Amino acid sequence: MHHPLTPEYGYETFDCEAAQQFLTDNWQMFALIAISYPTIAFKLASFKIPKNDRFDMVYMVWNALLSAYSAWTVWIMWDGWVRVTAEYPEMTVIQHIRSPLYADITFYPRFIFTLSKVVEFGDTMLILARGRPLRFIQWYHHLLTYGYAYLGMSRETTNSAVGGFATVNACVHTIMYGWYAMSTAGFRTPNWFKHLISVIQVTQMFFGCWLIHTANHGNVWRDNEPVVYWMATGMYGSYVFLFGHMLLRNVCGGGGGGGKKKKLD
């Protein structure tokens, strides 16, 4: 019997068509969530809550749980990659990216990944409840990533770029949310480690751009799924600029004294 949390379980037993149908049938609900998130966030920010530590314990546990979930996603997605490459050893990495094999076999964890983007909205609310400011990069990237995750899952895919996006995103989040949990608990790290987190984030965005370029060989992705393609292009293009600017500001603009790193993801 296969372990219930392996991609093989998700691929062979999980009802992928029913899950996809759930997303498309309930688009109004997902749209309402997308509208409600920034509305509530801006309203909460307008209260200008003083900086406090009342929610530090909740915030620490929250980040630890997100880190643990992200680690599970990395494991299950990696297991899927090992199995699909073992089954088709003649295919190169580029060929796998341009085919839907990896995306198909990891549908189950990617579906959970999409729903997790709704949960991550709570990240912003906790930041505001602790009296920290609402920053553009914070709510913008949460909202856009949620929108793309929903769009990419609710439509048939012709390649495995969306699987690559989810895998790398979960890998980065495992490190990042774990570090946020430890920082909130009182552990201090040198400034170079804080900058390293930003470098990892920026690297993720450049990798996303490479995935888009690779998957769109011969304009196949753009021609077959123009909405998904252009949203991915715009999303990762803007992320490269925003996170790259954040890194340069922190490194060159005196963004890192002895305080905590700004929560951006």
Order of alpha helices (4+ residues) and beta strands (2+ residues): alpha-alpha-alpha-alpha-alpha-alpha-alpha-alpha-alpha-alpha-alpha-alpha-alpha
